[in-house]
Amino acid sequence: MGEPVGSDRERVAELLGREPRGAFEVVTRDATGDPVVLRNAPFLDDGTPMPTRYYLVGEELVKAVSRIESAGAVDEVEAELDDDTIIDIHRRYERERDAAIDAGHVGPRPSGGVGGTRIGVKCLHAHVANHLAAGDDAIGRWTLARVPPGTPGRPAMSEDADSEDGT
């Protein structure tokens, strides 16, 4: 994984409020070019397993998702989506992350799916990051539909056109 240098690394440190502890690459940016989603290496620099493959760092999008999550949206999305859909999201995420681990790796490995879990929904931020980077996370899509249009880092969605024309 190519290590970002210069402005990306500095900007990500600013967004995180600390230095990144592992290799990453910016995989999604907002309209201004600011980082929105990082793809993390499966291990931190010290060898600690990193279960969070995609990490949401876009400042305004993080805030918007935090508001949605704090209003009880984790329970709401779990009630709306069937268990098989949620399990499938976790399995696909785990497979993609594990494919980045050298076949000869010996020692602890990251485990779980999105946000390090296999069951249910742990973190809407991680699902939004997964959806923006990988394009197929029903929980991330569900969450983004609740983020106000125009929020930096949020893509335009088909639902936006529906709400603009009054349908």
C-alpha positions as CSV (number, residue, x, y, z in Angstrom):
1,M,0.0,0.0,0.0
2,G,1.5,3.3,-1.0
3,E,2.0,5.6,2.0
4,P,0.6,9.1,1.5
5,V,3.2,11.8,1.8
6,G,2.9,15.5,2.3
7,S,-0.4,17.2,2.3
8,D,-2.6,14.0,2.5
9,R,-0.8,12.7,5.5
10,E,-0.9,16.0,7.2
11,R,-4.6,16.6,6.4
12,V,-5.6,13.1,7.6
13,A,-3.7,13.7,10.9
14,E,-5.6,17.0,11.2
15,L,-8.9,15.3,10.6
16,L,-8.2,12.5,13.0
17,G,-6.7,14.8,15.6
18,R,-3.6,12.5,15.8
19,E,-1.0,11.0,13.6
20,P,-2.2,7.9,11.7
21,R,-0.9,4.7,13.2
22,G,-0.7,2.7,10.0
23,A,-0.5,2.8,6.3
24,F,-3.5,4.1,4.4
25,E,-4.5,5.6,1.1
26,V,-7.2,8.1,0.4
27,V,-9.9,6.4,-1.7
28,T,-12.7,8.9,-1.7
29,R,-12.5,12.7,-1.8
30,D,-15.1,15.5,-1.7
31,A,-15.6,18.0,-4.5
32,T,-12.7,20.1,-3.1
33,G,-10.3,17.2,-3.0
34,D,-10.4,16.8,0.8
35,P,-10.1,13.2,2.0
36,V,-13.4,11.5,2.9
37,V,-12.6,7.8,3.1
38,L,-9.3,6.0,3.8
39,R,-8.5,2.4,3.0
40,N,-6.3,1.2,5.9
41,A,-3.7,-1.5,5.7
42,P,-4.8,-4.7,7.6
43,F,-2.2,-4.0,10.3
44,L,-1.0,-0.9,12.1
45,D,2.7,0.0,12.0
46,D,3.3,-1.9,15.2
47,G,1.7,-5.1,13.8
48,T,-1.6,-4.8,15.6
49,P,-4.5,-6.1,13.5
50,M,-6.6,-3.3,12.1
51,P,-10.2,-4.6,11.4
52,T,-11.4,-1.3,10.0
53,R,-10.5,-1.4,6.3
54,Y,-12.4,1.7,5.3
55,Y,-12.4,4.7,7.7
56,L,-14.6,7.8,7.3
57,V,-12.6,11.0,7.9
58,G,-14.6,13.7,5.9
59,E,-15.2,16.3,8.6
60,E,-18.8,17.3,7.8
61,L,-19.9,13.9,6.8
62,V,-18.5,12.4,10.1
63,K,-20.5,15.0,12.0
64,A,-23.7,14.3,10.0
65,V,-23.4,10.6,10.5
66,S,-22.8,11.1,14.2
67,R,-26.0,13.1,14.5
68,I,-27.9,10.3,12.7
69,E,-26.3,7.6,14.9
70,S,-27.0,9.5,18.1
71,A,-30.7,9.7,17.2
72,G,-31.0,5.9,17.4
73,A,-30.4,5.0,13.8
74,V,-28.4,1.8,14.5
75,D,-31.5,0.2,16.0
76,E,-33.6,1.6,13.2
77,V,-31.5,0.2,10.4
78,E,-31.1,-3.2,12.1
79,A,-34.9,-3.3,12.3
80,E,-35.4,-2.3,8.6
81,L,-32.8,-4.6,7.0
82,D,-33.0,-8.4,7.2
83,D,-30.2,-10.3,9.0
84,D,-29.0,-12.0,5.9
85,T,-28.3,-8.7,4.2
86,I,-26.3,-7.5,7.2
87,I,-24.4,-10.7,7.5
88,D,-23.5,-10.6,3.8
89,I,-22.2,-7.0,4.1
90,H,-19.9,-8.2,6.9
91,R,-18.7,-11.2,5.0
92,R,-17.8,-9.3,1.8
93,Y,-16.0,-6.6,3.9
94,E,-14.0,-9.3,5.7
95,R,-13.1,-11.1,2.5
96,E,-11.9,-7.9,0.9
97,R,-9.8,-6.9,3.9
98,D,-8.3,-10.4,4.3
99,A,-7.4,-10.5,0.6
100,A,-4.9,-7.7,1.4
101,I,-3.1,-9.9,4.0
102,D,0.0,-11.8,2.7
103,A,-0.8,-15.6,2.5
104,G,2.3,-16.3,4.6
105,H,1.3,-14.1,7.5
106,V,1.8,-15.7,10.9
107,G,0.3,-14.2,14.0
108,P,-2.8,-12.3,15.0
109,R,-5.1,-11.2,12.2
110,P,-7.9,-8.6,12.0
111,S,-11.3,-10.2,12.4
112,G,-14.9,-9.5,11.9
113,G,-16.6,-7.5,9.2
114,V,-17.5,-3.8,9.2
115,G,-16.3,-2.1,12.3
116,G,-14.8,-5.4,13.5
117,T,-18.2,-7.1,14.1
118,R,-19.9,-10.0,12.4
119,I,-23.4,-9.6,13.8
120,G,-25.7,-6.5,13.7
121,V,-24.5,-3.0,13.1
122,K,-21.8,-1.4,15.3
123,C,-20.9,1.9,13.6
124,L,-22.7,3.7,10.8
125,H,-19.5,5.7,10.0
126,A,-17.8,2.5,9.0
127,H,-20.7,1.4,6.8
128,V,-20.8,4.8,5.1
129,A,-17.0,4.6,4.5
130,N,-17.5,1.0,3.1
131,H,-20.3,2.1,0.8
132,L,-18.4,5.1,-0.5
133,A,-15.3,3.1,-1.2
134,A,-16.7,-0.3,-2.2
135,G,-20.1,0.9,-3.5
136,D,-22.3,-1.9,-2.1
137,D,-23.2,-1.5,1.5
138,A,-27.0,-1.3,2.1
139,I,-26.4,0.2,5.6
140,G,-24.1,2.9,4.3
141,R,-26.6,3.7,1.5
142,W,-29.4,3.8,4.1
143,T,-27.4,6.2,6.2
144,L,-26.3,8.5,3.4
145,A,-30.0,8.9,2.4
146,R,-30.5,10.5,5.8
147,V,-27.5,12.9,5.4
148,P,-28.6,16.3,4.1
149,P,-27.9,16.8,0.4
150,G,-24.9,19.2,-0.1
151,T,-23.0,17.9,2.9
152,P,-19.4,17.7,1.8
153,G,-18.4,14.2,1.0
154,R,-22.0,13.0,0.4
155,P,-22.6,11.9,-3.2
156,A,-25.7,13.0,-5.0
157,M,-28.4,10.2,-4.7
158,S,-31.4,9.4,-6.8
159,E,-33.6,10.2,-3.7
160,D,-32.3,13.8,-4.0
161,A,-34.1,14.3,-7.3
162,D,-37.3,12.9,-5.9
163,S,-37.3,15.3,-3.0
164,E,-36.6,18.3,-5.3
165,D,-39.5,17.7,-7.6
166,G,-41.9,17.1,-4.7
167,T,-42.5,13.4,-5.4
